[in-house]
């Protein structure tokens, strides 16, 4: 069974430059590891100009923009398929109280949109440099060695020296950073 994500979901506010850097970082890193993973950007625009800014950034990276129209369609599907009240769906997916930040609504939309998939969720201010664990091994059948015990053992080398991660990441970073 593949463990490769089938979707990268990124909620964002009106931070087009942070989103641009994140999308560039993830798509470069996926490509460097031989992956082409669909990306969806979830956004609650306060006006048409904001929507245009973020939608253009998403499109320039090949990402799918999930805005008000897509969230309304998702709410309709969920309403037909469940007994969830329209008021609760509005609270979950939209910003009915017009708060300055709608992070929760975008994150909820990411979770509901990606239900049933192997989705990787990230933030718009995250840069990716994905790397295999330095002690990672593959057996003769091509299966990745699994780690028993503490899940953190997979991410931290047995000697505790995580500098190898940063050294390897720095060596692969594009000139001038991402």
N, C-alpha and C positions, 0 to 999 in steps of 0.2 A: 504494500500500500504506500502510495506517495505521501510525503509529509509537506510537499511544496504547497504554499498557499495558493488558493484559486482566486483570491481577491485581496487587494490592498485598499483599505477603507480609511480615509483621512477626513475628519471633521475640521472645519476651519471657520474662523470669523473673517473679518475683513482685513486679512494680512496677506495680500497677494505676493509680496516679496518673500516672506517666510515660506509660503506654500510653494512658490517657484523653486526655492532651494531644496525643500523636502522632496518634491516630485523629481527633480533632477538627480538628487542623491539616490533615491530608491530605484529609479529606472536605470541609472548607470550601474548600480550595484547588482540589480537583477540580471542585466545584460552580461555583466562580467562573469556571472556564475551560470550563464546559459539559460536564464529564465525570462519568459515574457508573461508577466502577470498583469491582468487587468487592474486598473486603478479607478476608484470612485471617490470623488471629492464631495463632501456633504456640507452645504452652506445655507445659512439663513440670512439672505440679503435684506437690508433695511430699505433699500431703494434700487431702482433699475441700474444706476451707475455702479453700485457695489456688485450687483449680480453680473454685469458685463465684465468688470475687472477680474473677478474670480473665475468666471466661466472661460474667459480668454486664457488665463493662466493654465487652467485645467486642460483646455483643448490643445494648447501649445505643447503639452507633454503627452498627449494622447489619452488623457484621463476623461472619464465620464463625469459630467457635472450633475449632481443631484441637488436640485433646488426646490422651490415651492411646488412647482407643477408635479414633479416626481414624488414628493412627499404626500401631496394630496392624493395621487393615484395609489400610493402605498396605503394610506389611511382608508381609502375606499375598499381596497382588497381585504384589509384586516377587519374592517367593519362587517363586510359580507361573510367572512370566514369565521368570525368569532362573535362572542356576546359582549365585547368590550364597548363601552359607551362612547359616543362621539366626543363628549367632554373630556374623557380620559385620553382618548387618542389625540385630541388637540393639545392637551397638556404634555403628552409624551413626545409628539413630533414637531410641534410648532412653538411659538412664543406668545401665547395668548395674553400674557400680562405685559408684553412689550418691555421686557427687561433689557438692559443694555447688552448683556452677554447671554447668548442662547446655546452655550456649550452642551448642556444636558440634552436639549432637543436634537442637536446634531449627532451627539454620541448615541442617543436612543435610535435615531434613524439608521445609523451605521449598523448597530446591533440587529435591528429588525430586518434591514435590507439583506444582511449577510447570513441570516439564520440558515443553518444547514450546510454552510460552506466552510472550507478551511480558510478563514479570513485572517489576515494580519491587520490589526488596527494600530494606527500611529497618529501622532499629532502633527499639525502643520509646522511646528518648530523643531521637528526631529530630523536629524541627518542619519542616513544609514550607511554603514559599512559592515555588511554581513560577512562573517567569517566562520569557518569551522573551528571547533574547539581544538586547541593545539595538540591534545592527546587523542583526538578522534581517530578511530580505526574502522576499517571495513573488513568484514570476514570474506572468505573465498566466495561465498554465494552473492556478495555484493550488498549484504545488509549492514546497516550501520550498527555498531556496537551500542547496546543500551546500557545505561548506568543504573544500578540498583541503589536504593537509599535516597539520600537527600537530593532533590532535583537541582539544587545549586551546584552539586558536584559536576554537573554537565557543563556549567558555564564558568567554573573557576578551576584552573589547573590544580592538581593535587599538591603542588608546592606553594600554592597561593599567589604566585607571581602573575598578575594580570597584565603586566607591562608588555608581554608578548602580543596581546591583543592590540594594544595601541601601536606598537612598533609595526606590526603587520598592516594595520589600518592606515597608518601614516604613509607607509611605503606604497600603498595602492591609491591614495588620494590623488585626484587630478591636481596639476600644478596650480598653485594659488588657492587650493582648497575648493570646497564646493560652494 
